[in-house]
Structures are given as C-alpha cells and as structure tokens.
Amino acid sequence: MAVRLGTDTSDAPAATPPVEVDLGARIRALRLARGATLRALAADAGVTESFLSQVERGVASPSIASVQRIARALGQSIAELFAADERAGSVVRVDDRRRVVYQGLGAVDEFLTRATDGRLQVILSTIQPGGGTGDEPYTHDSDEEVVVVLEGSLDLWVGPEHYRLNAGDAVTLSSRVPHRNTNPGPGVARVLFCITPPSY
C-alpha cells in the first residue's frame, strides 16, 4: 500500500512536487533503525509477522487501528510516523499541509496543525463513499475530540453508540473510547476532527 504524505498539487506549479512517504518503507526504516526484527515489532504491535511483512512490502492495506498499533510499537503517533521536516510557526498554508492517503480505506487526512507539540490537533478528512477508518475500532490518548461534518454524511460508532451525522452536525467524544467511522454515501464526506491534546 502506498501511503503518500504531502500536498495535493493538482493546481500547484509543476516546480513544487509533493513530498511522498511510503508507509511500508517508513515502517521498515524505523524498525531497522531500532534493531527490531519483524517478529518482535509484530508482537509489540499485536499483529502477525506475515501481516507486518505485507505492510512493509506494500501489499497489505492496514486499518487505522493497525497503523496506530504499529506506530505505537515504534514509539510514534500516526502524525509522527508521517511527519516531514516542518518550518517553525503556526501558519499552515494549503500547499504545505501534510497529506496522508489511505488507499485501501478510501480516505485522505490533511493535517491543518503542525506535528503534535501544541495543545490542539485538527485534521480534515475526505472520505469516499464506503470508506472510513476500517472495521476495527481504535482509541488514542486524547482527552476530547470534536467531529464536525462539513459535507456529506458520516456513520460514527463510539463504544456501543451509533450516530448518523450529516453536514453541519457535530459530536464530542472521548478519544479513549473505541471508535470508528464510515461514509454511508452516496457522496464524498468532508469531516473535521479536532483533538486535544494531540495524539493521533
């Protein structure tokens, strides 16, 4: 699976190519830098060795929950896993957004805030019909999360609760409660995730 990090340059000048990071290659490089075997990292992440090998080779499309477990086993958050060198300052220009494409999940995350060193993390997610975080719920170590649907619809599960959110709807939840989402369609969903403190 090629997970790309960078900006959507469809309207950008040709001289500004996107920064791309391959998820599998990034995980493999971090694993090797730590001197960890596939077996050891897989055990720490709670995934099988064969699955981790497939992720590293780009032939498996992990869920958000799986990416998160692998990142944590590497001592990273998802944002840190895909972090590029960033300039100081709080302004994030539209052309400078870190952009993660989850090809197997039909979702694209754009980070509207820098890294994870502040007190707030804002992510703009574009989710194709049928796309989302995957079937497995996940948690992260933030106190609170606000989900705002800007366009389309979103099915959101938080623990045993299910919400159908439409454009303009918002919900506040604890990031520590297992949650997942999917776009029921028929159109594309654009959703803001505001997380404090940053942990994604």
C-alpha positions, 0 to 999 in steps of 0.5 A: 500500500502506498501511503503518500504524505504531502500536498495535493498539487493538482493546481500547484506549479509543476516546480513544487512536487509533493513530498511522498512517504511510503508507509511500508518503507517508513515502517521498515526504516524505523524498525531497522533503525531500532534493531527490531526484527519483524517478529518482535515489532509484530508482537509489540504491535499485536499483529502477525509477522506475515501481516507486518511483512505485507505492510512493509512490502506494500501489499497489505492495506492496514486499518487505522487501528493497525497503523496506530498499533504499529506506530505505537510499537515504534514509539510514534503517533500516526502524525509522527510516523508521517511527519516531514521536516516542518518550518517553525510557526503556526501558519499552515498554508494549503500547499504545505499541509501534510497529506496522508492517503489511505488507499485501501480505506478510501480516505485522505487526512490533511493535517491543518496543525503542525506535528503534535507539540501544541495543545490542539490537533485538527485534521480534515478528512475526505472520505469516499463513499464506503470508506472510513477508518476500517472495521476495527475500532481504535482509541488514542490518548486524547482527552476530547475530540470534536467531529464536525461534518462539513459535507456529506454524511458520516456513520460514527460508532463510539463504544456501543453508540451509533450516530448518523451525522450529516453536514453541519452536525457535530459530536464530542467524544472521548478519544479513549473510547473505541471508535470508528467511522464510515461514509454511508454515501452516496457522496464524498464526506468532508469531516473535521476532527479536532483533538486535544491534546494531540495524539493521533 
